[in-house]
Amino acid sequence: MKPPEALSNSVKKITYHILTVMTHYDLRSFKLCVFLVLLSERPMTVGLMSKMLGCSEANITGLRKTLESRNLVSAERPETDNRKVYLSLTNTGQEFLEHYYGSKSLPDS
């Protein structure tokens, strides 16, 4: 069954918009997952994020460095425990999500 032309055109426009935004910020889907986690829980430790996303802490650390270099995510170490790194969205990261999702937070499921 072929989708109606209007629906097909809408999907193409949405897909184009998403790809344009992700290309502008040089993001891939896994980096976007980091944003989604930070949108719902922030700040968050690298360790907890790695558990939530099912990957290594080293992987999250590499993503963090990339996202930090683009001023999308910030990382802070508490004075009490220098081993932990807390991630949070920067203003630029928040603007990205507002542009990408049209809101400041994810809707409740």
Secondary structure, DSSP 8 states (H G I E B T S, - for coil): ----HHHHHHHHHHHHHHHHHHHHTT--HHHHHHHHHHHHS-SEEHHHHHHHHTS-HHHHHHHHHHHHHTTSEEEE--TT-TT--EEEE-HHHHHHHHHHHSSSS----
